[in-house]
Amino acid sequence: MYYVYLLISNNYPDQIYIGYTRDVSQRLKTHNNGGSPHTAKYKPWTLVAQFSFAKQSTALNFEKYLKSQSGRAFIKKRFL
């Protein structure tokens, strides 16, 4: 399975992160341990949502959508 996930910073609630992975729990650990330069300064992170897909291309397209302006509006309306 392929996953798109949504994180929110515990210390900076306006900071969200959208990512793609095959292992959400391991990826969350990486973010919270400072293993990703982009997210290290906003740790710790909490998993808000994860979406699973059978096809990698579908997951990547959904990640791209969530990072768009309309996707961010969807996140704000449905998850935050």
N, C-alpha and C positions, 0 to 999 in steps of 0.2 A: 504494500500500500504506500501511497504518497500522501503527505500531509501538508496543509497550509495552516499556520498557526498565528494567533494574535496574542501578543504580550502587552502588559501595561506595567509601567515602572511604579514600584511601591512608593518611592520618594519623590517622584516627579509625575504625578498622575496625568499630566497633559502629554507625556511621552508614550507613544505606542510603537510597537514594532511588529511588522508582518514578515513572516518568513516561510520557507519551504524546507522540508526535510523528510527523511524516511523513518526517523526516530525522535519523536517529540520530547520524551523525557530526557534523553541524552542532550538534545539541543538546548533545552531549558537549563540544564546543569551547566553547559558551556557558557551560556549567557550570564548566569548568576555567578560563575567563577571568574568572570572577566576575560573569557577566551575569545570574545568577539570585540574588536576595537571600537566598532560603531556603538555597541550597547554597554560597554564596560562602565562608562561614567554615569549611567542611569540605573545601575543595579541596586537592589535586587528587583527581579521581574516576577510577575504572576501571570500564569497562563489564563487567558480569558476565554478563548475558544480555539478549537481545532476542527478542521474539516478534512475528511479522508476521501481519497480518489483512487480508483483502480488504475487509471492511466496517468502517466507522468505529464503528458502534454496538457491534460485537463487541469491538473494541479497547478502547473506553471501559469496557465492562462488565468486561473482564478486568483492566484497571487498577484499577477499583473493588474487585474481588475481592482482588487482591494487596495492597491497602491495608487490607483487613479483617484481623481477628485470625487467621482460618483461613488466609488468603492469606499472612500473614507467617510462620505456622508452616510452610506449604508452602515458602516461600523458604528458611527456615532449614534445613529438612530436605534440600532438593534442591540448593541453590546455595551455601550458606555453610559 
